[in-house]
Amino acid sequence: MVLEIISSVTEIVDVPIGEIWAVISSFGCEKLWFPDMKSVDLKGYGIGSVRTYIFHEPGRIAWERLDYVDAENHVVRFSVFRNDLLTESIGTMKLKAVDKNRTAFTWIAEVDLPESLTKEKLQKQLDPLFKGLINAVASSITT
């Protein structure tokens, strides 16, 4: 497996870092903010726990395993397995306080690219997805 950074998106959101951290560090609560999420099932607790996403889109399922949490530096890292992509990938969410009311939220995807996909093609899909997810997290707090 050779992982390569395919997408790295950073957005400045008008939400304090502690409030964003409360959401992204709650592994398994994604239904509260993730668009098109039908259900989330969590097995286990903490590092090694696995969440299963069922989307409203028929047949679309994803599994994510929590691999790393650094509360002091506001980092969450997880392995991603999807039934529609036969590849391995790692997702990382990082937060950095801009000031007391704003946070730089970075979402990174590292992927072992299958031969059928190019970095550019996958990046065109992931960049807007991550931007939307970052804003969905922020909106779940401010609305």
KAPEVEN-V452406 format. One line per field, one symbol per residue. ss: DSSP state (h for helix, s for strand, l for the rest). Layout:
# KAPEVEN-V452406
ss=???
This chain:
# KAPEVEN-V452406
ss=lllsssssssssslllhhhhhhhhlllllhhhllllsssssssllllllsssssslllllssssssssssllllssssssssllsssssssssssssssllsssssssssslllllllhhhhhhhhhhhhhhhhhhhhhhhhl
